[in-house]
Amino acid sequence: MALRNVRTVGDDVLRKIAKPVTEITPRIRTLIKDMFDTMAHEDGVGLAAPQVGILKRIFVIGLEEKKYVFINPEIIEMEGEYLDYEGCLSVPGESGVVKRPRYVKVRALNEEGEEFTLEASMLLARAICHENDHLNGSLFTDKLEDVPEDFEPEEETV
């Protein structure tokens, strides 16, 4: 198990645009494994390469025993919207309400370099959008919504 240091707010790398991956090398595969290890160690749901100081268009998500790898992701469709709380390993101790789409369709490469398309809703869609934002130098704190103090998120329905 190899852990990487998670970069936090104030680190310039978090505000830079990540570069496309041109070849899936053994180093890229090691990075992906290390990202999953780091994400699990930090109790995260997702982790983008810029969060560990690597400006490559890669992110990983782990939800309900499923692991997802997205290389050079492109969100090709979004529908609906809802508000819910988000936090981020790069913004420790903070959370806030962000508006995200209920549904996304994303195209990306997996760790074998094979293209796939995934349709996701609610939490997985939110995680995809959150991590994809990291690839573009954006943090959830840039998108905070002003909500009443007694705000309650919607129940998740699929």
C-alpha positions as CSV (number, residue, x, y, z in Angstrom):
1,M,0.0,0.0,0.0
2,A,1.5,3.3,-1.1
3,L,-0.1,6.5,0.2
4,R,0.3,9.9,-1.5
5,N,0.1,13.2,0.3
6,V,-3.2,14.9,-0.3
7,R,-2.8,18.5,-1.3
8,T,-5.0,21.0,0.5
9,V,-6.4,24.5,-0.1
10,G,-3.6,27.0,-0.8
11,D,-1.6,24.5,-2.9
12,D,-1.4,26.0,-6.4
13,V,-1.7,22.6,-8.0
14,L,-5.4,22.5,-7.1
15,R,-6.1,25.5,-9.2
16,K,-4.4,24.3,-12.4
17,I,-5.9,22.5,-15.3
18,A,-4.8,18.9,-15.6
19,K,-3.3,17.5,-18.9
20,P,-4.7,14.6,-20.9
21,V,-3.2,11.2,-20.4
22,T,-1.6,10.2,-23.8
23,E,-0.4,6.7,-22.8
24,I,-1.3,4.4,-20.0
25,T,2.1,3.4,-18.7
26,P,3.1,1.3,-15.6
27,R,3.6,4.7,-13.8
28,I,-0.1,5.6,-14.5
29,R,-1.3,2.3,-13.2
30,T,0.8,2.7,-10.1
31,L,-0.6,6.2,-9.6
32,I,-4.2,4.8,-9.9
33,K,-3.5,2.1,-7.3
34,D,-1.9,4.7,-5.0
35,M,-4.9,6.9,-5.4
36,F,-7.3,4.2,-4.4
37,D,-5.1,3.4,-1.4
38,T,-4.9,7.1,-0.4
39,M,-8.6,7.6,-0.9
40,A,-9.4,4.6,1.3
41,H,-6.9,5.6,4.0
42,E,-8.5,9.1,4.1
43,D,-12.1,7.7,4.1
44,G,-12.8,9.5,0.8
45,V,-15.4,8.7,-1.9
46,G,-13.3,10.0,-4.7
47,L,-9.8,11.4,-5.5
48,A,-8.4,13.2,-8.5
49,A,-4.8,13.1,-9.6
50,P,-4.3,16.9,-8.9
51,Q,-5.2,16.3,-5.3
52,V,-2.0,14.2,-5.0
53,G,0.1,16.7,-7.0
54,I,-0.2,15.0,-10.4
55,L,-1.6,17.2,-13.2
56,K,-3.1,14.4,-15.2
57,R,-6.8,14.0,-16.2
58,I,-7.5,11.0,-13.9
59,F,-9.8,10.4,-11.0
60,V,-11.0,7.4,-9.0
61,I,-14.3,6.8,-7.1
62,G,-15.1,4.1,-4.7
63,L,-18.8,3.6,-3.8
64,E,-20.6,0.6,-2.3
65,E,-17.8,-1.8,-2.9
66,K,-17.4,-0.7,-6.6
67,K,-14.3,1.0,-7.8
68,Y,-14.3,3.3,-10.8
69,V,-11.3,4.7,-12.8
70,F,-11.8,7.6,-15.1
71,I,-9.0,8.7,-17.5
72,N,-9.5,11.7,-19.7
73,P,-13.2,11.9,-18.7
74,E,-15.7,13.9,-20.6
75,I,-19.2,14.6,-19.3
76,I,-21.4,14.3,-22.3
77,E,-24.8,14.7,-20.8
78,M,-26.4,16.1,-17.7
79,E,-30.0,16.3,-16.5
80,G,-31.9,17.7,-13.5
81,E,-30.4,19.2,-10.4
82,Y,-30.5,18.9,-6.6
83,L,-28.8,20.3,-3.6
84,D,-26.7,18.3,-1.1
85,Y,-23.8,18.6,1.2
86,E,-20.3,18.0,-0.1
87,G,-16.9,17.9,1.5
88,C,-13.4,17.3,0.1
89,L,-10.2,15.7,1.2
90,S,-8.4,18.9,-0.1
91,V,-10.6,21.1,2.0
92,P,-10.4,19.4,5.4
93,G,-13.0,20.1,8.0
94,E,-15.3,22.1,5.7
95,S,-18.5,21.1,4.0
96,G,-21.2,23.0,2.2
97,V,-24.3,22.7,0.0
98,V,-23.6,22.4,-3.8
99,K,-26.1,22.1,-6.7
100,R,-25.2,19.2,-9.0
101,P,-27.1,17.3,-11.7
102,R,-29.2,14.3,-10.8
103,Y,-27.9,12.4,-13.8
104,V,-24.7,12.5,-15.9
105,K,-23.4,10.5,-18.7
106,V,-19.6,10.3,-18.9
107,R,-17.2,8.9,-21.4
108,A,-13.6,8.0,-20.3
109,L,-10.9,5.5,-20.6
110,N,-10.4,2.7,-18.0
111,E,-7.0,1.7,-16.6
112,E,-6.5,-0.6,-19.6
113,G,-7.0,2.2,-22.0
114,E,-10.5,1.0,-23.1
115,E,-13.1,3.6,-23.8
116,F,-16.4,3.3,-21.8
117,T,-19.5,5.3,-21.2
118,L,-21.2,5.3,-17.8
119,E,-24.6,6.7,-16.8
120,A,-24.8,7.7,-13.2
121,S,-27.4,9.3,-10.9
122,M,-27.5,11.1,-7.6
123,L,-24.4,10.3,-5.4
124,L,-22.3,8.7,-8.2
125,A,-23.2,11.6,-10.5
126,R,-22.3,14.1,-7.8
127,A,-19.0,12.4,-7.2
128,I,-18.1,12.3,-10.9
129,C,-18.9,16.0,-11.2
130,H,-16.9,16.9,-8.0
131,E,-13.8,14.9,-9.1
132,N,-14.1,16.2,-12.7
133,D,-14.1,19.8,-11.3
134,H,-10.7,19.0,-9.8
135,L,-9.3,18.3,-13.2
136,N,-10.3,21.8,-14.2
137,G,-8.9,23.6,-11.2
138,S,-12.2,24.1,-9.4
139,L,-13.2,23.2,-5.8
140,F,-16.6,22.6,-4.3
141,T,-16.1,25.8,-2.3
142,D,-16.4,27.7,-5.6
143,K,-19.9,26.5,-6.1
144,L,-21.5,26.8,-2.6
145,E,-25.2,27.6,-2.5
146,D,-26.8,30.0,0.1
147,V,-29.3,27.8,1.9
148,P,-31.4,28.2,5.1
149,E,-29.7,27.1,8.3
150,D,-32.3,24.3,8.6
151,F,-31.6,23.0,5.1
152,E,-32.3,19.2,4.7
153,P,-31.1,17.4,1.6
154,E,-33.5,15.3,-0.4
155,E,-33.7,11.6,0.2
156,E,-31.7,9.8,-2.5
157,T,-33.9,8.0,-4.9
158,V,-32.7,6.2,-8.0
